[in-house]
Amino acid sequence: MPKHVCIDPQDPYAQREVLIEFGGSPFSIHLIRALDVWNVDILPDLVEEQRKDLKREIAADYNFRDQLAYPITGPAGNRSCA
């Protein structure tokens, strides 16, 4: 399974990272696990919007952005990953 380092969605200061294991295709990224700095899987604790943020970050880094079912935009409409 491919792995990717993303910003920890549970860190309000965006200073920690999580290791994301994912599968699927550019059309459908499937998150398998999200390991934090303590090697704990935090994926079950994430809400849907946090999961979407991780998928957007992966898609942006792998240039999948044009193939996602939802846009990669932040609250102000600008392109953003988190």
C-alpha positions as CSV (number, residue, x, y, z in Angstrom):
1,M,0.0,0.0,0.0
2,P,1.2,3.5,-0.7
3,K,2.1,5.7,2.2
4,H,2.1,9.5,2.5
5,V,3.0,12.0,5.2
6,C,0.3,14.6,5.9
7,I,-0.3,17.3,8.5
8,D,-2.0,15.8,11.6
9,P,-5.7,17.0,11.3
10,Q,-6.0,16.8,15.1
11,D,-3.1,19.2,15.7
12,P,-4.5,22.8,15.9
13,Y,-1.1,24.3,15.2
14,A,-0.3,22.0,12.2
15,Q,3.1,21.1,13.6
16,R,2.7,17.3,13.8
17,E,2.5,14.9,10.9
18,V,0.7,11.6,10.4
19,L,1.7,8.7,8.1
20,I,-1.2,7.8,5.9
21,E,-1.6,4.4,4.4
22,F,-4.0,4.5,1.5
23,G,-5.2,2.6,-1.5
24,G,-7.6,2.9,-4.4
25,S,-7.2,5.0,-7.5
26,P,-7.0,8.7,-8.3
27,F,-10.7,8.6,-8.7
28,S,-11.3,7.1,-5.3
29,I,-8.7,7.4,-2.6
30,H,-9.3,5.0,0.3
31,L,-7.7,5.8,3.6
32,I,-6.5,2.6,5.4
33,R,-4.8,4.0,8.5
34,A,-3.3,7.2,9.9
35,L,-0.4,6.7,12.3
36,D,0.5,9.6,14.6
37,V,3.9,10.3,16.1
38,W,3.2,7.6,18.8
39,N,2.4,5.0,16.1
40,V,-1.3,5.1,17.1
41,D,-4.0,4.8,14.3
42,I,-6.1,8.0,14.6
43,L,-8.2,7.3,11.6
44,P,-11.2,6.0,13.6
45,D,-11.3,9.2,15.6
46,L,-11.4,11.5,12.6
47,V,-14.6,13.1,11.4
48,E,-15.5,13.0,7.7
49,E,-14.2,16.6,6.9
50,Q,-10.8,15.7,8.4
51,R,-10.7,12.5,6.2
52,K,-11.5,14.6,3.2
53,D,-8.7,17.0,4.1
54,L,-6.2,14.1,4.1
55,K,-7.5,12.9,0.8
56,R,-7.2,16.4,-0.7
57,E,-3.6,16.6,0.6
58,I,-2.7,13.2,-0.9
59,A,-4.4,14.1,-4.2
60,A,-2.7,17.5,-4.4
61,D,0.8,15.9,-3.8
62,Y,0.1,13.2,-6.4
63,N,-1.5,15.6,-8.9
64,F,-4.9,13.8,-8.6
65,R,-6.8,17.1,-8.0
66,D,-8.6,17.1,-11.4
67,Q,-9.9,13.6,-10.8
68,L,-11.5,13.9,-7.3
69,A,-15.2,14.1,-6.8
70,Y,-14.9,17.1,-4.5
71,P,-12.8,20.3,-5.1
72,I,-9.5,21.0,-3.4
73,T,-10.4,24.4,-2.0
74,G,-10.2,26.0,1.4
75,P,-12.8,28.1,3.1
76,A,-12.0,31.2,1.1
77,G,-12.1,29.2,-2.2
78,N,-8.3,29.2,-2.6
79,R,-6.4,26.0,-3.3
80,S,-5.3,24.5,-0.1
81,C,-4.5,21.0,1.3
82,A,-5.4,21.5,5.0
